[in-house]
Amino acid sequence: MSSPLRFVPIVALVASLVLASSGQAEIQGLERMATGLDRPIYVTHAPNDPERLFVVERGGDIKILNLDDHSINTTEFATVTGINGSGEGGLLGMAFHPDYDSNGKFYVYLTGSSSNSGTNFNSLVREYTVSSENPDVASTDYTTVIEWQQPATNHNGGWIGFSPEDGYLYVMSGDGGGSNDTGSGHTSGTGNAQDITDNLLGKVLRIDVDGTNAGNYGIPDDNPFVDITGDDEIWAYGVRNPWRSSFDRQTGDLWIGDVGQSFREEVDFQSADSTGGENYGWRLREGTSATPSGGVGGNRPPGNVDPVYEYAHGSGEFEGNSLVGGYVYRGADTSVQGKYLFGDSVSDNVWMFDPSDPTGTVENILDQLTPDVGSVNGLVSFGEDAMGNLYLVDIASSLFNQTLGTGEIFRVVTDTPLPGDYNHDGTVNLADYTVWRDNLGASGLAPFVPGDGNGDGQVSSADYELWKQQFGAVQPADSPVAVPEPVAAKVAIFSLFAVGWLVVSSAPRRRLQPDRA
């Protein structure tokens, strides 16, 4: 293991109890997984693939990061061509088809030349397919699924993702650039984000990549503007620049990080049971306030949904200037389970809150995210692997100086030990039985008694049973595949040690000496 779990002194236990009472979770820092990348801008995983992360670089390359040894494949998984990287453009997003295991399809979001209009700065979603000969290399052929023209080179959105609830592809589109959603290429008097007719800018789009009733994609029948005024692709609207979003893999809820203008940054929320049609308020609203510049601010529009969390511009502990939407943690650490993590690319702050009470539970966790090596200078995205571990993407040595070869990927490290892993090497095996056997009957301050798997302060037969149940498991954080031994092998091993257990279980109980705590 590159980040071995360890017991901490009693003083640290007291400190951890204080932190727990204030709502802080047990986040232990950042582990650098990769360095030397060229402007990485996103990471994601393929379905049922716990061994790899796919690193999206703004210039067009998609690389494979092997999680077991932190190596980057020398051959790119894919190189996306035809990119226009002006302004905030480039290769910006990636998503794997839910049936990737069987159909090999994945999708990318980029800005580039249109195959239809001939204009050179458009938003495009393309479909690619992995090679049938090599799972580490994709075919160069692609199909353009959907595209629309951009009036400027900023506010392009860029996140795409499949809902775990309905299997449709959701696409985040910015308002088209400029300030106040006004000017050339913006609907006069309304702005693009509030214009729902012949206008895909400032929207959340929802399409069926397996359908064909709209050309290379389908329109789900239950999209909110089907058969009424409004573009059929629109699922929600009134967003400015939804840079990074995510689905909660457990609940199906959608979290949208919408970058503000000059006043507020906001986190928007859509529950999994939503029927669509939400209006998140831009350009009339910035957060929960009327947009304070340009004379475009106003009352809440019909159907307006306020953000679940917002913060002011500035450099304070709970301030920033460019929101980076994150993820609800669904990894192995129960102390962080269900918390939403997000950050800001200018202030470099990282926060966490309980979705049931965002404002009341939000905490700045930047001081808990010290890297083991390197530094985070340009937070640009969060990511998630197949086991629910979270990652930070550092685009370069500086957010505003995106030097090639200086990008880094970091994993958020938490402190939940693997049940039955009594020597904390990340694997439940015979060595852990030895720790339990040698400490059988010992007692002390839970949970710092070696061999005390259930945390009751006593090493007993219950801890042996826990070890037996977990035998063969591997720590998810570093090698996230549970690899149990074959049943026959387990039976033989447990039979072998049964006699030994009967002998040691009759040994006198002893207290753990202080110097072993």
N, C-alpha and C positions, 0 to 999 in steps of 0.2 A: 504494500500500500504506500502511496506517495504521501498520504496525510494520515498517519496512524492515529487512531483514537486512544486516549489515555485517561487515567484517573487523575483528578486534581486534588490538591490539598484541602483540608477542612476549611481553611480560610476562604478558599475559592468557593466552597459549597455555601458558606454563609453569604458571600457576595452574590452567588447565583440565585439564592432565595430572595434576596433584596431585589435583584433585577426582575425575577419572575413576578413579584408583587407589583412592580410598576409596569408590567405588560411586555417587557423585553423578552424576545425569544432567544434560544441558544444558537446564535449565529457566531461562528468561530473565525471567520475571515474569508479570504479569497485564495483559491489555488490556481496559479496560472497554468492553463492547459496548452496554450500555443502562443507563439510569438513570431515576429518576422512576416506578418501578413500584410497584404497590400489593400489598405482601406476596407477592412471587413465592416460590414454594415448590418449583418443579421446572421443568426444561427438557428437551425431547426433540425428535426430528426425525421426519419422515415418511419411509418407505422411498424410496430413490432421489431424495431431494430435498436437494441440497447447499446450496441457497440460503437456506433458512429454518430458524429455530428456533421452536418453539412454547413460549411461556412460560405456565406454569400459575400463576395467582394464587389464593391461599387463599380469597378471597371469592367466587370463581366464574367470573371471566373467564379466557379463554384468548386470548393475544395472539400475533401473528406478529412476530418479530424478523427483519428482512432482513439477512443477513450481509454483503452487499456494501457497504452504506452505513450499517449500524448503526441503521437507522430502525425504528420501531415503527408498524405499520399503524394508522391512525386508527380503523378499524372492527375490533372484536373478531372473532376467528375463531369463538368460541362464548362464550355465557354460560350457565353451568350453574345452574339454578334449584333451589329446594327444599333448600338447604343449611342445616345446623345447624352453625355454627362455634364452638360452645361448647368450652371447654377446648382440647384439641389437635385439634379437628375442623375441617372445612372441605372444600374441594376439594383433594385430597392427591396424586393421581397421574393419569397419562395414558399410553396406549399405542396405537400405530397397528397395525391389522391388517396382517399380512405381505403381504396382497393389496390393500392400500389403493389402489394404482394403478388397480385394476380395480373394486373394490367400494366404495371411499370410506369404509370403516368405521373408526371409532376408539372408544376406550373410556376412561372416566374412573372414578376411585375417589373417593367422597365420603362424608361423614356427613350424614344428613338423615332426613326422615320416611319411614316405611315405607308402601308402597302396600298392604300386606297386613295388618299387625298394628295399624297406626294409631299405633305408638310413634314418638316424634320424634327419637330418636338411634339410628341404625342405620348399619351399613356397607353401602354399595351400589356395585355396578359397573353402569354404564349403557353402552349402545351408542348412538352417534350416527353420522350420515352427513354427509359434506361436500355442499354444494350442487352440483347438476349444472350450474348456471349460472356459479358463481364459486368457484374453488379456494381463495380466501382467506376464505370464509365457510361455516359449517356450518349445516345444517338445525336448527331448534329441536326437532324431534320426537326422541324417544328411546325405547328399550326398556330396562327394568330386567332385567339378565341374572341377577344373583344378589344376595341380601341376607341379612344376619343382624343380630340385635339386639345392641347394646352395653350392658353394665351400667353403664358410666361413660364420662366424656368424655375419657379419656386412654388411652394404649396402643392406639391404633387401627391401627397399621401404616400402610398407605397406598400402598405401591409396587405397581404392576402392570407386567407385561412379557411379551412373547411370546418363547418359546425359539427361537433360530435352528436348533435341532436338530429339534424335533418340531412346532413351530408352535402349541403350546397356550399358553393364557394362564395365567400364574402370578400368584397374588394373595397378598400378605403381610398376615396378620391378627394383631393384637396380642392379649394375654391378657385384655383387658377392663378394665384399670385397677386402681387401688388398689395396695396393697403386698403382696408375697409371694404374689400370685395367690390371695388369700383374700377372704372377705367376701361380701356380697350379690351374687348373679350369678356366683359362682365355685363350681365343684364342690367340695363339702366333702371334706376329707381327701386330695384329689388336686390340685386346681387345674385351671383350664381347659386349660392348655397340655399337660398329661399325660392329659387326658380325650379320647379319640378317638371317643366315641359321642355322637351328637346334639350336637356341640359343635365349631364352626368357629373358636373363639377360640384364639389362640396357635399358629397353624398356617401352613403354606405350602399353598395350595390350587392345584390344577391342573385346569383345565376346558377343554372344547372349545367355543369360542364359535360354531362352525358346526354343532354338534350340537343335538339336541332331546330326547334320552332322559331329561333331568332338567328339562324345562320349556323355559326359554329358553336352555339350554346343554346340552352333552353331557358324559358322564363317559367319559374314555378307558378302554378295556378293560384297559390295563396299569397303571392306578393301583393302589397297593399294597394298598388295603383293599377292593377290589372283590371281592364274593362271600365276604368274611370279616368278622369283627367290626371295626367302624370305619366312619366316614363315608367314602363313596366319593370325595368331593371332595378328601380329604386326600392330599397328596403327602409332606409331612414335618411334624414337630410338635416341641413343646418349645421354642418361641421366646417371648420376652417382648414385645418391641416392635420388630419388624424394620422400622425406619423407612425405610431406603434400601438397595436391592439392585440387582443388575445381572447381565446375561449378558455373558460375553466373546464378542464377535461372531465371533472367529476359532475358538475352541475349543468354544463352547457351554456352558462351565462357568458355574455359578451362584454368585455371591458375595452373601452376606447380611450386612448390618450390623445387629446386634441390640443395641439400647440396654439397658444394664444397670440395676441398681437402686441400690445404694449402695456397691458394692465393685469390680466389674469391668465393662469394656466388651469386646465380642467381635465378631470377624469370623468368620463361619461359611462353609463351602465345600461345594459339591456338584459333583462331576465330571459332565461331560456324559453319561457312560455309566451314571450312577446309575439304579437301578430304583426309587428312592423308599423311603419308610419310615424315613428318618433321624429320630432323636430327639436334638435338640440340648440337652436336659437341663433346661431351666427347668420347674418352679420349684425342683427339687432342686439344680440346679447354677447357679452364676453364674460363667461362664467355666469354668475347670478345677477350681474349688473348690466345696465344699458351700456353699450359700447361707448366709451367716453371720448372718442376722437372721430373727426371727420363728419360729424353730424348725422351718422347713420344709426346711432343707438336709438332704442325705442322700447315700448312695452313688450312683455313676453308675447310672442306670436301664438296663434292657435295651435294647440297640441304640444306646446313647448315642454321639454323635459329638462329640468335643471341638473347640473352635474352632481355626482355624489360626493365629490371632493374638489376643491379649488385652492389655489394659493397665489399670492401676490408676486409681482416682479421684484427682484432684489437679490441680495446675496446673504440673507439671513438663514438661520437654521431651517426654517420652513418656507423658504422663498427660492425663486429661480427664474429663468427666462425662456426655457425651451423644454417642455415636458417630454419625457421618454416613457411611454406606457409600458407596463410590465405584465406580470403573471400572478395568478393565485397559485401559491406553492402547494403541490400535491406529491411531494417526495416522501421519504421515509421518516423524517423528523417530526414527531407528533407535536413538539413545541412550536413549530412554525406552520404546521398543517392548517390550510385554509386561509392563511394571511396573504394579502395582496402586496407585492413589492413593485416599486416604480421609482423613477428618478428624474433628474434634470441634467441636460447635457452642458449647460453653461455654469451653473453653480456646483455641479458634480455631486449634489446631495442625493442620497438614496433614502427612501422612506418605506414604511410598512404600516398597514392598518388591517383591522378586522373588518371585513365587508359588512358586518351587521351594524357597525357604528364607525364609519370612516373618520369623521372629525373628532370623535371622542377617544379614539384609540391610536391615532397616527403617531408615529415616533420616527425620529431621524436615526437611522442605523449605520450612518457612514463610518462612525468610529468602530463598528464591529466588522467592517469589511476591509481590514488591512491585508494587502496581498502578501503572499509568501515570498514573491519576487516580482520585480517590476512595479508599475504604478498605473492607475487609471486616470488618463489625462483627457480623454475624449469619449465619454460614455455616449454611445449612439443607439444601443439596443439591449434588450434582454432576450434570453432564449431559454429553451426547455428541451431536455432530452427525453427519451422514451420512458424513463423511470421517474420523471417529475423533478429531477434536479434542475436548478436554475443557473443561468450563466449571464455574465456581463460581457458585452462586446465593446472594446476600446478601439476606436477607429484609427487612431494615430498618436504620435507624440504630442500633438495638440489638436483640439477640435478644429481650430481655424488654420492649422498648418498640417494638412493631411499627407504627411510624408510617406511615400511608399516604403514598405518593409518594416514599419514600426507598429502595426496593428497587433492587438493581443486579445485572447479569449480567456476569461476567468470563470471558474466555477465557485458558486456560493457554498461554503463549507459549513455544515451544521454538526451537532455533537451527539446525535442519537446513536448509541452503540447497537450493534447487531445482537439480538437475543441469542444467548448461548455462546457468544464469542468472548470467552473468559480471559484470553491473553491479548485481545484487541488487535489481532493481525488481519482482520477483515474476513476471515473464514472460520466457520464452525467445523472443527475437526478433532482428531484424537488429542492434540495438544491441549485443547480446552477441557477435555475430560481429565487430563492430568492436573490442571489447575483446580478443578472442582474436587478431585480426589484428595489432593494435598491439603485442601482447606476445609474439608468436610467437618462440620461441627463448630467452625469458627463463627464468631458474631462480632458486630461492631456497628458503627454509624453507617446506615444505608445511604447511598448505594456503593460504598467504597470498600466492600469486602470481596476480595477475589473469589470468584465462583458463586457469588450471590446474584443469580440471574433475575430473580423476581423482585429484587430490591427491598426485601423485608428485613434486611440486616442479619440474616442467618443463612449459612450454607447448609442445605439439607437435601433430602431426596427430591423435593419439588424442583430444585435447581438442576438435578440430574435429569428429571423428566423434560425440563425445558431444553436442555442441551440435546437430548435424544430426539426431540421433535424438530429441532432446527439443524440437525446434523447435515452437513453438506452445503448449507446456505453461504452465500457470498455477500459482503457488504454492498448495498446498492450504490452508494455514493461513488465508488471507484470502479467496481466491476459488477455492474448492476444486473447480472443474470443469476437468479437463484439456481444453483446446480446441485440438486440433491443426489446423494449416492443411490445406486440401484437398490431396490427393496431387499433383494437377497443379500447384498453386501451389508446392509444395515442390520438385518437379523443376525448375521454371523458376528458382526462386531459387538452388538449389544449382548449377545449370548456370551461372548468371550469375557466381557467386562462384568457380567452379572455376578459371578462368584467374587470378583474383586470388590464389587460394591457391597456385598453382604459382609465381607470381612471388615472393610473400612467403616461401614455404618455402625459397627459395634464398638468402634474406638471411642475413647473418652472425648467428650466435647471440650473445646478449649476456646478461650477468648483470643481475639486477634490482638497482638501486641501493638502499642502505639506507633512504633517505628515502621510498621507494615501498613499503616492506614494510607 
